[in-house]
Amino acid sequence: MRRLLAGFWADQSGATAIEYAIIGCGISIVIVAAVNGMGTKLSGTFSTVSTSLK
């Protein structure tokens, strides 16, 4: 049992997956913020074009 716990504690393979998950979350937050900002500008532009065409 002691060997099993020592082997589990020394295993580093899960740490890399967690690091990649954290990086992925950070990138997705940046993408959502950028798309949200662009969406607001595009909505205003389309509203302006729509009123100009009427």
Beta strands, then each sheet from edge to edge (+ up, - down):
end
